[in-house]
Structure formats: structure tokens, C-alpha cells
């Protein structure tokens, strides 16, 4: 009887041990605490080290939240798009100032004007010529001088560049032309200054007086005219 009781006691202890063993969590499969550190993406597109650890308890380790839109494994950052400031600048465009300007055409009046014409006046000296001027009573000339014919005494000025010659083409001095001698003077004039409906004998004489004759030709005395 005692032996039977001992056997039953051993069986009871074994049963309890087995129940306890089944009730205990298998090694390595019980509740665990796992610390997972996830890196947050910064605005610059690089992983940030400021992310806090995410702790999961009693469950298989998983990552929490949706994938970040920036950084590693993230969607492309909009900050990476090419900047519009990289476009070629329009400041280097050639301006119209490099093109030939119509304002570069020669003036029709004044110095270096175009076109120019020759005005020829012819007449008799009313006195001896000076060193650089003479007074001529106009009796003829070319058609540009016709307003002066017969009633104008023109003061003719010369310069060092004025050619003084005889009717035979020989060089002479202005002082060799005396009162009563016939002479001819040539001017280079802006065509615009001696044309037009408002031109008068006085305005033409004023224009010629303000200029230097380009050539003076001694024609001889009045008595030698043919």
C-alpha cells in the first residue's frame, strides 16, 4: 500500500512538472523587447540622426510608419530639381547698338557734308587784292552763282590751302591781282546750302563770304578781255 502511494506521488509530481513546463514560454520564443532605431529623413535629403528609437514589445520586430518621402529609400526630393536660375542669361544678348546706324550717314550741311558742289563766281576787282582777300564785283559764273550776277560785290577770303594761279595755270600771289583785273573764284559748298526756294542773292553771298575759296584764278586786265 505504501509503495502504491509512493508511485502515485511520483506520478503527481511529474504531471505538475509537465504542466508547469507547458505553461512556461519556450526559450527564445517568449515576449521580447526589441529596440529599433529608425532614421528620419531631413529636408536636405540625407538621413537624420535625430530620430528617436522605436520600441516594440512582445511582437515581432517591425518598422513603424510609412516610408519617408526624403532621404535613403525615400522619394526624390523636390529640392533636387534644376534651378531656373541656371538658364542662360539674356544679359549677354547682342544689342542693336552693334548694328550699323543710319545716323552714320554724312550730314547734308556743315563740315564734311555730302553732296558738295562747286560754285564759280567771276568778275572785276574793285580794288587791289590784299594778302588773303579781295573784293570782286560779280559779273558771271556758273549756274549755282546766277543770283549774284550783275548786282553783287563779293568779299572773297583765302587761306594757305587756296591755290592762286594765272589763266595759264602758273602759280602767282594774291597780291599780284590789282584793281580792274578780272578774276575767278571757286568754292566747294554743301549743295543743301545753295539750293531751295528760300535762297536769295543775299543769303548766297553770306554763305560764300563765310567760306574760304579753294581756288582763285587771275584772268588779266579788263582791256585784255575778249
Residue, then its C-alpha position, 0 to 999 in steps of 0.5 A: x500500500x505504501x509503495x502504491x502511494x509512493x508511485x502515485x506521488x511520483x506520478x503527481x509530481x511529474x504531471x505538475x512538472x509537465x504542466x508547469x513546463x507547458x505553461x512556461x514560454x519556450x526559450x527564445x520564443x517568449x515576449x521580447x523587447x526589441x529596440x529599433x532605431x529608425x532614421x528620419x529623413x531631413x529636408x536636405x535629403x540625407x538621413x537624420x540622426x535625430x530620430x528617436x528609437x522605436x520600441x516594440x514589445x512582445x511582437x515581432x520586430x517591425x518598422x513603424x510608419x510609412x516610408x519617408x518621402x526624403x532621404x535613403x529609400x525615400x522619394x526624390x526630393x523636390x529640392x533636387x530639381x534644376x534651378x531656373x536660375x541656371x538658364x542662360x542669361x539674356x544679359x549677354x544678348x547682342x544689342x542693336x547698338x552693334x548694328x550699323x546706324x543710319x545716323x552714320x550717314x554724312x550730314x547734308x550741311x556743315x563740315x564734311x557734308x555730302x553732296x558738295x558742289x562747286x560754285x564759280x563766281x567771276x568778275x572785276x576787282x574793285x580794288x587791289x587784292x590784299x594778302x588773303x582777300x579781295x573784293x570782286x564785283x560779280x559779273x558771271x559764273x556758273x549756274x549755282x552763282x546766277x543770283x549774284x550776277x550783275x548786282x553783287x560785290x563779293x568779299x572773297x577770303x583765302x587761306x594757305x590751302x587756296x591755290x592762286x594761279x594765272x589763266x595759264x595755270x602758273x602759280x602767282x600771289x594774291x597780291x599780284x591781282x590789282x584793281x580792274x583785273x578780272x578774276x575767278x573764284x571757286x568754292x566747294x559748298x554743301x549743295x543743301x546750302x545753295x539750293x531751295x526756294x528760300x535762297x536769295x542773292x543775299x543769303x548766297x553771298x553770306x554763305x560764300x563770304x563765310x567760306x574760304x575759296x579753294x581756288x582763285x584764278x587771275x584772268x588779266x586786265x579788263x582791256x585784255x578781255x575778249 
